Amino acid sequence: MEHFVFHHIGIAVRDLQTAIQLYKDLFQYELESGPFDDPTQNVSVCFLSSPNHDPMIELVAPLGPNSPVDRTLKQAGGGPYHFCYKVPDINTAIGRFTEKGALLLSGPVPAVAFGMREIAWLQTEARLLVELVQA
């Protein structure tokens, strides 16, 4: 059985620096890593961690026009939109998801924010957007 380890919640934002300050002021989150510009994904991202060991969050901002977070920003003004799990074998995990009716949206492709480890994006039948990252 493929073991999934929760990694982060992705949050769409218009501007990373403004959002970083907001999460610091409101929730005491601190910058863990980034910002990283990922031209393949057309986004700029950073990771924030909490001193309370709350789940890590990834702030995701558009890097240019037609960014994949544009739709989330236009429809909802931003906010949480994906969950990410670390998996020991990304291809096995993709197979498990697609066998259960999930749609593979993209990947596996290398991601700047993960040291060029591969990521994949899937959408479940319940319309949950899931990012998988190779452990």
C-alpha positions as CSV (number, residue, x, y, z in Angstrom):
1,M,0.0,0.0,0.0
2,E,1.4,3.4,-1.0
3,H,2.0,5.6,2.0
4,F,0.9,9.2,1.7
5,V,2.4,11.8,4.1
6,F,0.6,15.2,4.3
7,H,3.0,17.9,3.2
8,H,1.1,21.2,2.9
9,I,-2.0,23.2,2.0
10,G,-1.7,25.4,-1.0
11,I,-3.1,28.9,-0.8
12,A,-3.6,31.1,-3.9
13,V,-2.5,34.7,-3.3
14,R,-2.1,37.7,-5.6
15,D,1.2,38.9,-4.0
16,L,3.6,36.8,-2.0
17,Q,5.2,39.5,0.1
18,T,1.8,40.9,1.2
19,A,0.6,37.4,2.0
20,I,3.8,36.5,3.9
21,Q,3.4,39.5,6.1
22,L,-0.3,38.8,6.7
23,Y,0.4,35.2,7.8
24,K,3.2,36.4,10.1
25,D,1.0,39.0,11.7
26,L,-2.1,36.9,12.1
27,F,-0.8,33.4,12.7
28,Q,2.9,33.8,13.6
29,Y,3.9,31.8,10.5
30,E,7.5,32.2,9.4
31,L,9.1,31.8,6.0
32,E,10.4,28.3,5.7
33,S,11.8,28.4,2.2
34,G,11.5,30.4,-1.0
35,P,10.2,32.4,-2.7
36,F,10.8,30.2,-5.8
37,D,9.9,31.2,-9.3
38,D,8.8,28.1,-11.3
39,P,8.5,29.0,-15.0
40,T,7.3,25.4,-15.8
41,Q,4.3,25.9,-13.4
42,N,4.0,29.6,-14.1
43,V,3.9,30.4,-10.4
44,S,6.0,31.9,-7.7
45,V,5.8,30.0,-4.4
46,C,7.1,30.0,-0.8
47,F,6.5,27.8,2.2
48,L,5.6,29.0,5.7
49,S,5.8,27.0,8.9
50,S,4.2,27.6,12.3
51,P,5.9,27.6,15.7
52,N,2.8,25.6,16.9
53,H,3.5,22.8,14.4
54,D,0.3,23.6,12.4
55,P,0.3,22.3,8.9
56,M,2.8,23.9,6.6
57,I,1.3,26.2,3.9
58,E,2.5,27.1,0.5
59,L,1.6,30.5,-0.8
60,V,1.2,30.4,-4.6
61,A,1.1,33.6,-6.7
62,P,0.9,34.0,-10.5
63,L,4.3,34.3,-12.1
64,G,2.8,35.6,-15.4
65,P,-0.3,35.7,-17.5
66,N,-2.3,32.5,-17.7
67,S,-1.0,31.1,-14.4
68,P,-2.9,28.1,-13.1
69,V,-3.9,30.1,-10.0
70,D,-5.5,32.8,-12.0
71,R,-8.9,31.0,-12.0
72,T,-8.8,30.5,-8.2
73,L,-8.0,34.2,-7.7
74,K,-10.7,35.3,-10.1
75,Q,-13.4,33.0,-8.8
76,A,-12.8,33.2,-5.0
77,G,-10.3,36.0,-4.6
78,G,-7.7,33.4,-3.5
79,G,-7.5,31.1,-0.6
80,P,-6.9,27.4,0.0
81,Y,-7.2,25.3,-3.2
82,H,-5.0,22.2,-3.0
83,F,-3.6,19.6,-0.6
84,C,-0.1,18.1,-1.2
85,Y,1.2,14.7,-0.2
86,K,4.7,13.3,-0.3
87,V,4.8,9.8,-1.8
88,P,7.6,7.2,-2.1
89,D,6.8,6.4,-5.7
90,I,4.9,9.1,-7.7
91,N,4.0,6.8,-10.6
92,T,2.4,4.2,-8.3
93,A,0.5,7.0,-6.4
94,I,-0.8,8.4,-9.7
95,G,-1.9,4.9,-10.7
96,R,-3.8,4.5,-7.4
97,F,-5.5,7.9,-7.9
98,T,-6.5,7.2,-11.5
99,E,-7.8,3.7,-10.6
100,K,-10.2,5.5,-8.2
101,G,-11.5,7.8,-10.8
102,A,-9.1,10.8,-10.4
103,L,-8.1,12.8,-13.5
104,L,-4.3,13.4,-14.0
105,L,-4.1,17.1,-14.8
106,S,-0.3,17.4,-15.3
107,G,3.0,15.7,-14.5
108,P,5.0,14.2,-13.4
109,V,7.3,17.1,-14.0
110,P,10.3,18.5,-12.0
111,A,9.5,21.3,-9.6
112,V,11.9,24.1,-8.6
113,A,10.4,24.4,-5.1
114,F,11.1,20.7,-4.4
115,G,14.7,20.7,-5.6
116,M,13.6,19.4,-9.0
117,R,11.8,16.3,-7.5
118,E,8.8,15.4,-9.6
119,I,5.3,16.6,-8.8
120,A,1.9,15.7,-10.4
121,W,-1.5,17.3,-10.2
122,L,-4.7,15.3,-10.0
123,Q,-8.4,16.1,-9.5
124,T,-10.6,13.6,-7.6
125,E,-14.2,12.9,-8.6
126,A,-15.1,15.1,-5.6
127,R,-13.2,17.9,-7.4
128,L,-10.4,18.0,-4.8
129,L,-7.2,19.3,-6.3
130,V,-4.2,17.1,-5.1
131,E,-0.5,17.7,-5.6
132,L,1.8,14.7,-5.2
133,V,5.5,15.2,-4.7
134,Q,8.1,12.5,-5.0
135,A,9.7,11.9,-1.5
